[in-house]
Amino acid sequence: MAEKKKFLLRIDDKIYAALEKWAADDLRSINAQIEFLLKDTLAKADRTIENKPSSATPISTNE
């Protein structure tokens, strides 16, 4: 498994409490819950790395 990037996240107490409860409901750690939500949001926005065109891929325009 690739090493994960570590960073400090400042978050509102109420948001943290909501995430903590949601994570417990889903039997996840808060870290795993945040990562799950970020991955899901990236996928829904078509922003995952796998979906990005490479620099060698031409981008077509509808002109």
Buried (B, 14 or more C-beta within 10 A) or exposed (E): EEEEEEEEEEEEEEEEEEBEEBBEEEEBEBEEBBEBEEEEEEEEEEEEEEEEEEEEEEEEEEE
